[in-house]
Amino acid sequence: MAPLPRAALAGICLVGGFLSPKALAEIPVHRFPEPPHSYWSRTPSDAFAALLARQQAGSVAPLSGDAREQVVALLKALNVPQSSQLLAYSATSLQSGLILPSNPRAIYFNEEVYVGYVPGGRLEVAAIDPVLGPVFYLAQTDAAGRLQAQRTERCMNCHAGRTSWGVPGLVAESVIATASSGASLDGFRRELAGHTIPLAERLGGWHVTGAHEQGEHLGNLLGAAADGGYTKFANPPGTRFDWGRYPARTSDLFAHLLHEHQIGFHNLVTLGLYRTRDALAAGGGSLRPEDRAPLDDIAWKLVRYLLFSGEAALPSGGLKLEPELQAAFSARRLAGPSGRSLRDLELGTRLFANRCSYMIYTHGFSALPGELKQRVLRGLALALGEKGAPAEFAYLPAEEKRSIRLILRETGILP
């Protein structure tokens, strides 16, 4: 599908915020619309594109019912759990006129696709294509309940900026928002994404439910301008909006942490994908000597990220999960003969018992060009070695390294 003209509509950024003229001028320029990437002219093969194709072929039922029921049906069709729901009430997207503390935006996700829903607005989808990286869609249903979707350039104002090094990427804002409009009074963790960001800097403008509704984060807060700054006050989930408009009644901290981890992973993988393609095009199909060190650097960043290097601390006392979300996450568990999995949870001092990301099984990682993927796999083998491993991986005990190596071998990642 061709992109919409910039003036055709007020597009929607799935996770992100407005950028000032100064910030727009500082965005690193990458010519991803041009060959060899051809972001807008290539036909996507992501999960949402596949759903649209199945709908056109008549193998997907129309989305019936009211807006909430249609969202539920879409999530089911994409195999996205309702329990992954996150609620954002800050007006940090191009659909800001609808996003308010009284009308939060919901986001749902699995490893390959992210769905946004604002009551009274359009559906938003960001789906991960193994060749293009994140592909952004605006969608709505026609009178018969059939999805009508278009890709739009508008989202790239936020989603091809400094957070993702100028290539298509995902963003999560953390701001103090006003009660009246959701506008931002202050911002945190600017141009950063991933699991290394301290929890104290995250979740401003987002709801957090359950055991961690109040805690070491910026969630569930609003602000009011005051002399020389602003004051903060509580915004408990469900106080200003009707839960009945949403498929779930949660915005669980565990879902937030998974969401943040996945954003950082996708952005690094997409950076590597585009930089490798650039290098191969410049070298006529092979790597020039001057391109090897930059790819080594990206590969090492991926190794460190996959192994949760610098993972931010969990809340004091560990993490307590909503049972439905925990069940949905564990249902996608992949294990070999040993019964061990990268989805086995620890939750006391860290998220996972075996600190290597389950995102290594995604289509995006599997489809990385060999010139980069082999560098990452060699780096993983080195980092997980019990002898001669770089000192920066000393945070992984020998037994945990053995467990990770076993899992990666049983599941076909390492030989």
C-alpha angles and dihedrals in degrees: 000000000000119000119259118250111263092245095047097089146347098264126210128238110210095211117004149066145253116283123218120231088255092052091047089054090053097052110119109248118234119169095224093150089063131071134314086035103031092184096181100037100047116092108242122235098192126132094266093048088052090052091051089051091051090049091052089050090053097245095114121070118233117262104256133189131032125330094276093049091048091053090051090051092048092050091050091050090052095042091240115149118236087218090069088073117141123185123212120186101177116103093237101137140061089267089062094130089071101036111089139142084260092049111031124190115242124215125194126185152170125184095285108032140036123201124198125199128183114180106246093017140083128284116259126205132185110185125181114238116196091224103033104030116220114012116196124213138181111210141180135161127251125225090280093052095253117145116248111193138174135182114237135201091209094082090058090073085078104017101058099048139107095298089066098031094252097303125103108291149145127264136194119195127206114199143148105245132198121245095230102051109001089242117155122258095175139003137211140193090021116195092001131114135174146055096302094073111105113250090235089069097046139084101029105157093020131102121238119196136188127026093349099048087120115033151093096334142076096249124122093027133122130188139218124201115251136172107299095000138340144292125232128223137175125277104186115200113266096016097105101025140044114255089204091076091065132067093234138027096224144087096176124195091229089058089050091052093049091047092052093047092050094049091056091047096049092048093052093046092049091048089053092046094053096040092050091049090049091051095048091048091050091050096046093249100327134073119265116220091250092057097054099076094051090052090047088055094051091045091052091049088054092049091052092046094047089053093050094244109183094010109180117246120267120236116289108277094025134267126309116199137207104250095229093053092046090051092049092050094047092047088072091054116140117200138166131213093299090061091231121132141185086236094063106122129225101175096173104089099349140018101250138039091215107042102215117104121256084216088081086084094059123116090242093060094041091053097049112129111267092241089067103027094056090051090054093048092049088049092051092050090050095046092048095048116117091216125043096009115148113268092240089075094056088109087076110080117225092251092052091049090052090049093050092047090051093050093047091050095046091050096047101252099111126031 
